[in-house]
Amino acid sequence: MTEVTTVPAAAHRPRTNIEEDLTPVIRDGLLFFEHPSLMTIICLPPHHPALQSPIKEVKYSRNVAALSGKGKKGASKVEKHSYLCDITNTDGTVHKIRFGVDAMIIEGNSRLKDDPELLRRSPTYEGYLAVVLLHGRTQVPTELATLSECPC
């Protein structure tokens, strides 16, 4: 069984008016910011192993790289174990990141291609990995805990 923890609402992410209803949750080593509409931002928690040394490259899976335009032509459904991206550190370590939820891909963070260190500078805001639309309400359970309790 996957252990799930929730982060206090004000933790680690600047908030705008739109983001007032975001619920931060840690699950499977990822940090999710879920909106009641089921639109969800996928991030790495600040203490994730991939963020502990300089990042050379973020390479998205074919599913994420294929998205384009306002209508997100090429968007596809993914399962929680589907491949999201590889994060390669400058020491050659490769971290394979999975989606962690069943969802429809809305967008990947294209800025990470040109500036992979954005993940380390702002892992829970500008350095987000992807935006997805969840399938069903039970995808990201919410149990109160803190970000420091993440097992990743």
C-alpha positions in Angstrom: 0.0 0.0 0.0 1.3 3.4 -0.9 1.8 5.8 2.0 0.2 9.2 1.4 0.9 12.5 3.2 -0.6 16.0 2.9 1.4 19.2 3.2 0.1 22.2 5.1 -1.7 24.5 2.7 0.7 27.3 3.0 3.8 25.2 2.6 6.5 25.7 0.0 4.5 27.3 -2.9 3.6 30.9 -3.5 -0.1 31.2 -3.9 -2.3 33.3 -6.2 -6.0 33.9 -6.1 -6.6 30.9 -8.4 -4.4 28.7 -6.2 -6.3 29.3 -3.0 -8.1 26.0 -3.3 -5.0 23.9 -4.1 -4.3 21.0 -1.8 -0.7 19.9 -1.5 -0.2 16.1 -1.2 2.9 13.9 -1.2 2.4 10.5 -2.8 4.8 8.0 -4.3 7.7 10.4 -3.8 6.0 13.2 -5.8 4.3 16.4 -4.6 0.8 17.1 -6.1 -1.1 20.4 -5.9 -4.7 19.3 -6.5 -7.5 21.8 -7.3 -11.1 20.8 -6.6 -11.7 20.7 -10.4 -9.2 17.8 -10.4 -6.6 19.9 -12.3 -3.3 18.9 -10.6 0.2 20.2 -10.7 2.9 17.5 -10.4 6.2 18.6 -8.7 9.2 17.1 -7.0 9.3 17.6 -3.2 12.3 19.9 -2.3 14.2 17.0 -0.7 13.8 14.5 -3.6 17.1 12.8 -4.5 17.1 14.3 -8.0 17.3 17.8 -6.5 20.4 17.1 -4.3 23.0 17.7 -7.1 23.0 19.9 -10.3 20.7 18.8 -13.0 22.0 18.3 -16.6 18.8 17.4 -18.4 15.0 16.7 -18.1 13.8 14.5 -20.8 10.1 14.0 -21.1 8.4 10.8 -22.3 6.9 10.7 -25.8 3.3 11.3 -24.3 4.3 14.6 -22.7 6.6 15.8 -25.5 3.9 15.4 -28.1 1.5 18.0 -26.6 1.0 21.2 -28.6 -1.2 24.2 -29.0 -4.2 25.4 -27.1 -6.2 22.3 -27.6 -3.2 20.2 -26.4 -3.3 18.1 -29.6 -1.7 14.7 -28.8 -2.8 14.7 -25.2 -3.3 11.2 -23.8 -4.4 9.3 -20.8 -1.7 7.9 -18.5 -1.7 5.5 -15.7 0.0 6.0 -12.4 3.0 3.9 -13.4 3.4 5.6 -16.8 6.7 7.2 -17.4 6.7 11.0 -17.1 10.4 12.0 -17.5 14.0 11.2 -16.8 16.0 13.7 -14.7 19.8 13.4 -15.3 22.2 14.9 -12.8 25.6 16.2 -13.9 27.2 13.2 -12.1 25.3 10.9 -14.6 22.7 9.7 -12.1 19.3 9.2 -13.9 16.1 9.5 -11.9 13.1 7.9 -13.7 9.9 9.7 -12.7 6.5 8.2 -13.1 3.1 10.1 -13.1 1.9 8.6 -9.8 -1.8 9.1 -10.8 -4.2 8.1 -13.5 -4.8 11.2 -15.5 -5.0 13.1 -18.8 -1.9 15.0 -19.5 -2.5 18.8 -20.0 1.1 20.0 -20.3 4.7 19.4 -19.4 7.0 22.2 -18.3 8.7 23.2 -21.5 11.0 25.6 -19.6 12.8 22.6 -18.1 14.3 21.8 -21.5 16.3 25.0 -21.7 16.8 25.5 -18.0 16.8 22.1 -16.1 18.2 23.8 -13.0 14.8 25.5 -12.6 13.8 22.2 -10.9 16.3 22.9 -8.1 15.7 26.6 -7.8 12.0 26.4 -7.7 10.8 22.7 -7.5 7.3 23.5 -6.3 6.5 26.5 -8.4 8.2 27.4 -11.7 10.0 24.1 -11.8 6.8 22.0 -11.8 7.0 18.8 -13.9 3.5 18.6 -15.4 -0.1 19.6 -15.2 -2.7 16.8 -15.4 -6.4 16.3 -15.1 -7.2 13.5 -12.6 -9.6 10.6 -13.3 -11.9 10.5 -10.4 -11.8 12.0 -6.9 -9.9 9.2 -5.1 -6.6 9.7 -7.0 -4.8 11.9 -4.5 -6.0 11.1 -1.0 -5.5 13.7 1.7 -4.2 12.9 5.1 -2.6 15.6 7.2 1.2 15.4 7.6 4.2 17.5 6.7 6.5 17.7 3.7 9.5 16.5 5.8 7.8 13.2 6.3 8.0 12.2 2.7 9.8 8.8 2.4 11.6 9.9 -0.8 
